[in-house]
Amino acid sequence: MNVIFISPHFPHTYWQFCQRLRQNGAIVLGIGDCPQGSLPGEVRSSLDDYYYVPNMQNYPDMYKAVAFFAWKYGKIDWIESNNEFWLETDARLRTDFHVTTGVGAGEISDYKQKSAMKRFYRLAGVPTARQSMVTDIESARRFIGRVSYPVIVKPDVGVGANHTYKLSCDDELVRFFKDKDGQSYVMEEFVSGSIYSYDAIVNSKGEVLFESSSVFPPSMMEIVHGQLELSYCVLKNVPSQLRRRGRATLKAFGVKSRFIHFEFFRLDADKKGLGRKGDFIGLEVNMRPAGGYTPDMMDWAHSTDVYEIWADMVCFDENRKRPGGDDHFCLYLSRRDRFHYRYSSDEVLAACQGHVAMHERMPEAIADDLGNEFFILHARTKEEIERFTRLVWEKA
């Protein structure tokens, strides 16, 4: 099996997808914008071959890289990045090289455009917030007349919380249209609640091989815009209603052979037309793993190896990973350089000894979302989560 993995060096843990593929006997071919001599050793050792493309947004160069590998190794069986930024490039390359193990160019808009996602949620029987394409201020005001302020506006195709805004009055609406860039935007009614994810690895038959859930703060938009600290947690278990609605959404989208990250709101109050307090409603789908180090957090929370499970799905269409030990919480806590904290990093690490899974600086490319420095900690109880949070975030 010949597998092309796009950008194996970023995020810097993604070489593990490649390494597990090689363990399974696949020929793993990397394409990236890092010169081969500068690749970290673990990335180089996880690949059978590598093609350097200085500007990966230049599609003819990406096409040339795949064509070279096809000439050298024969038919390409898989093309994948597991990265939101490259999903459209992945799909276009699959179509151009007749790779049928993933989403093609004709289907990718259903997964990338927020305006296209709603009909699939309807097929799944999952409620979602009302939405409208933002074309002009008059149509926006008509939509707001139906749902009332506040509303959320965000790019129809976007990554994370970038260019996402909460509008609470007409002055803010006017300002948004005055400053609006050339992107297509959607407007949604505001929903109050926490964000939960449904994460899964699915085989070619649409069967779930692995599933997990995380809980996030109510607004990643406020984290990014306010440059606030971020805390989120991989849970011990997937809530039962979230599992049902996550699996129904998988079926509606026809997901096959993918690692996915679906987001849901859990209502913190009854909302007419959407559900009762505690219900899960659809937010958006992401046809790739959760961002940052969440795959590693799933490993620590569930005593497993999601990189291996994904590679088993690619190579064998099944999960050959034996169940691990007990499940527990895995907590992510970030710090911002602009704050002064009571406890130094060394003091936090000493106080949390035996619970620390990871502590690093975050790469600048994703620091806006995830913070400048982070601690990943595993915990048995919610009381431990609260104690760790105080230690990391208490200000000087």
N, C-alpha and C positions, 0 to 999 in steps of 0.2 A: 504494500500500500504506500503510495506517494502522497504525503501531506505537506502542503505549503502553509506555513504559519506566518502571518503578517505581523511585523513589529514584535519579535520575540523578546526584545530587550526592555520594552516599556508597556505597562507598568513592570517594575523590575522583578516581580515575583512570577511573571508569566512564562519565563523559561521552564517552569515546572510542568506546564502543559506539554511542552516539547519533550522534556526529559521522560515523562510518563509514556508518551507515544513511542519513543525509542525503546523503552523497556518492553513495550508490547510488540516490537518487531517492525514498526513502521519506519519508512525512510522520511526523515523530517527535514524540510527545506525552508530556510528562513529568508524573508525579505524585510529589510529595514533601512532606516536613514542614519544609522551609526556605522562608521567605517569598521570593517571587519577587525582590524587590529586593535580597535578601541572597545570591542565587545567584552563584557565581563567574562571571566573564565567559565562560570557555570552556564552562560548562554552558549558560548562556543562549543562546549562539550555536550550540549543537549541537541545539537544540530548535525546533520550529515553534510549539509552544504549551506552556503549563505550568499545572497546577492545584495549588493549595496546599491540603494537608490537614494541619491542626495535629497531629492524632493519627491516624497511619496504622494503628493497631491497632483503630480504630473502623470496623468493616466497612461500616456504612451510609454513612459519609462516603466511603470508597473506591468503593463502588458508585455513589454520586452523581457522583463525578469521572469515572468511565468512561462513565456515562450522558450526562453533558454532552458529552464528546468524541464519542460516537456520534451525538448529536443534531447537533453542529456539523460533523463531518467525514464522517459515514456509517459504514458497517460497519467494525468494528475487526478487523484481520487478525491481529495479534500482541499478546500481553500478556506481558511478561517483566521480571524484575528481575535475573536472574543472581546472586541473593543468597539464601543459605540461610535468613535470617530471614523472608523474604517468600514462600517457595515455596508455602506453603499458601494465602496470600492470592491469589497469582498463579493457582493452580489453581481456586480458588472463583470468581474473577472470570471466568476463561475459561469455566467451566461456565455461569455465569449469563448471559453475553453470547454464548454459542454460538461461541466462538473455538476452533477445532479444530486449531490448529497447535502445541499444547503439551499437557502433562499436565493432565487435569481433576481435579475434586474427588474423584471416585470412585477414582482411581488413586494419588493422592499418598501415601497411607499406605504403599504398597509401597516408596516411595523414602525416606520419613522415618523409619519404624519399624525399628529394628535387628532386632527380632524377626521382621519380615516379610522381611528381606533373605536369610535363610539358604536358603530354598527356591530362590531364583533362582541362588545360587551352586551349589547341588546340580544344577540344570538345566544349568549351564555346565560341570560337572565340575571345579569349583575347590574344593579342601578349605578348611574354615574351622574355627576353634576351637569346641569344644562350648559351648553356651549354654543358659541357662534363665531364664525370667521370675522375678524376685524378688518373691514374695508374702508370705512369712513366714519366720521364722528356721528353722523346722523343715525346710521344703522347701529352703532354702539349704544347710543342713547335709547334707541327702541328696545334693544336687548336688556339694558339696565332697567328700563321701565317694567319689564317682566320679572326680573330677578331681584332688583334693588341693589344698592351699594352695600358692602364693598364687592368688587369683582377682581378677578385675577386675569392678567394678560400675559401671554408667553408665546414664544415662537412656535409655529406649527411644527417645525423641525428644529429641535434644539437638544443640547446636552446639559444635564444638570439644571441648576437654577439660574443660569446666565440669561440676562435680558428678560427676566420674569419680574412682574411688578404687581403690587396690590394697589388698586385705585379706590379711594374712599369718598370722593366727592367730584363734582363737575370740574373744578379747577384742576385737579390732578388728571382728569380725562383729557382736558384741553392741552395740558402740558405734555402728556404722553403723545398725542398726535402731532404736536409741534416738533418734538424731538425724535419721533419714530423713524427708525432706519428702513431700509428697503426690504426687510424680511416680511414674510407672511405671518400674521399673528392670529391667535385664537383668544377669545374672551370666555371665561367661565364664571358661573356663580360661585361665591365664596362658601366653602364648607369648613366648619370648625371641627377639628379632631386631630388625632395622632396619625402619622404615616406608618403603615406596616408593609413589609415586603413579603411576597411569596416567591421563593427562589427554588428552582428545580433544574434537574438534568433529565432530559427526555430522550428516549430512543426513537428509531425510525418508525416504530408503530404507534408513537404517541404515548407510550407507557412511561410513567414516572419512575426513574431509577433512584432518585435522591430528592429530598425536599427539606427546606429550612425556612425560617422566618426571622426577620429582624424588626425592631421598632425604632423609629426615628423621631426627631423633634417635629412639632407641628409644621414648621416652615423652614425648609432649607433656603428659601429665598431670603429670609431675614438673617440667617447665618452668613450667607454670602455678602449681602448688601451691608450688613452691620459689622462684618468682620468679627463675628462672635465665635466663642468656643463651640465645638460640636461634641455631642455625646450620642452614641447609639449603641444598640445591644442586640446581639444574636441570641434568640430565645432558646430555652431548653426544648420546647415543643412548638409545633405549628397549631395555633388555635383552630378548633374544628370547623367553624364557619368559614374561616379564611382558607383552609385546605379545600373545602368543597367549592368555594367560589374561584380559587386559584386554578383548580383542576378543570372546572367548567370553562374558564377563560382560555386555558391551554387548548381545549377541544374546539372551542369556537374559532380560534385563530389557526387551527390545524398545525400546531407546533410539532415539529419532528426534528430529531437529531440536533438538539440545541441545549445550551446552558442558558436559562432565562432568569430575569429579575422583573417581576410584576409589582407595581405599587398600588396600595389601597389606602383609603381613609377609614379609620375607625371612628364613627361618630361619637362626639362627647355629649350630644343632646339629640332628642328626637328632631327629625327634620322632615316636613311634609314632602311626600313624593320620593324620598330617598330611603328612609328607614328609621328604626328606633335607636336610642342610645346603645352603643356597643356593637352595632351592625357594621359590616365592612362593605364599602362601596368602591367601585373601580376608579382609579386615578390615571395610570398610564402603564404601557407595557414597554419593556426593554428586552430585546432579543440578544442579550449578552449577559455575562456574570455581573453581579453587583460590583460597584466601583471600589477603588482603593484596595485595602487589604481584607475586604469582607470575605473572599474565598478562604483565606487563611484563618479568619475568625470562625468560619463554619467548621473548619478542621478541628480547632481547639474546642469549640462548643460541643461537637458531636463525636470527638475522638475518631476522626475519619480522615480521608484524603480525597477532596473533591477533584483535584487535578487527576488523580488515578481513576476516579469514577468516570470523569469526562473522557479520558483516553480509552477506557474500556468500552464506553458507548461508541466512540469513533471506530475502534478496531474490531469489537466483538458484538456490538449492539446490545450489551447487557452490563450489569454491575457485578464485577467479580471481586469487589472489595468486601472482606468479611466485616460484620458489625464490630464497632469498637467498644469502648467502655461506657461509663455513665455519661449522660448528657448534663451540661451545665450552661450557665450564662457566659457569654464572652463580650466584654465591654470595651468600647473605643472612647477614649477621652483625649481631646486635643487642647493645645494651648496656642495662644496668639503672642507673637513677639511684642505686641504693643501693650501687653499687660505685665504687671509686676506681681509675682506670686509669693505667698508666704513661705512655701516649702520649695527648696531647690529640687532639681530632677533627681539628684542622688538621694536626697532625703525621702522623696516619694518612692523610689525604687527600694530603699531599705525598709520603709514602712509596709510595702506591699510584697515583701519577699515571699516567694513561693506561689505568687499569683500572676507574676509578670510573664506574658507571652512574647511581647515585643515592645521596644522603645526606640524611636528613631526621629530624625528630622524628615519632614514631608517634602518631596520634590516640588519646586516652585510651580511647575506646570499645573498641579492640582491643589496647591496650598489654599487658594481662595475658598474652595469648597470644604477642605478637610483639615485646615489648620497648619501651623508651622512646625509644631512638635506634637507627637502623640504617644500615648500609652495604650497598649492593649492588655487587658487584665481578665482573667477568668475568675468567676465567682460562683459559689454554691447557692447564695441567698440574695434576696433583694436588699437586706441590711448591709451585706458586704458591698453591694453596688453603691449604696448611699455613702458608705464610709470612704470608698476609693474616690468617689466624685468630690467629696469635700477636700480630701488630701490634694488632689490634682488642681482644683479650681480656686481654692481659698486664696484671696488676694493679700498682699503684704499690707 
